[in-house]
Amino acid sequence: MFCHQEFHLNVDRTGTVCSEFVNGGNSNGHLIGGRTEQSNIRRGLMFFNVQSYYQSSVTSQIQSATLVLERARAASMSLGTTFSIWRITTPWTSGNSTSESGLCASATPGDATWAFSSFNKTRWNTPGVDFSPSKTSHATSTQNNTFLFDVTEDVNQWMQGQIPNHGWLLRGNESKDGTASLFYGRKSYSPPYLIVIV
């Protein structure tokens, strides 16, 4: 009788980019998605090195992969907002910028920003992060601050080498003010993580 195995993997890198501060970053603070009350867009980046971590443990197609995000706080109009996950299509790096205010800090070398995939060396092809034309998954904001995203297809394709792994982009409602949410980042007590079942 075959028994499924469950693995948990914490995020390796996170970042947030800000539309009004194209050379600002937030690698060590909150992961933010959505539109602020001042009409500025936030997009969050995250990367999990799934190939390295599961190489010795996973020998066949995985059964499921779930991305878990814990919300720290939210803007006034965020209830009922849908948050979506998109595959990032360009390599990016993280630096040492930190902000807990919902804003971006001045970028440090290597930060991902609205303009740069790696500040101050490499620019995105399109400002605001290069990402796939179709979303991977979505979840709707409720009173529960835990968000679950089904990312099984992406993780399977990464594991099988069908597409490159550059992580995911978190987006919220970018057309309505006051819908942004702040999620715990990689250096918090509750960082983003993956649940993988094989």
Order of alpha helices (4+ residues) and beta strands (2+ residues): beta-beta-beta-beta-beta-alpha-beta-beta-beta-beta-beta-beta-beta-alpha-beta-beta-beta
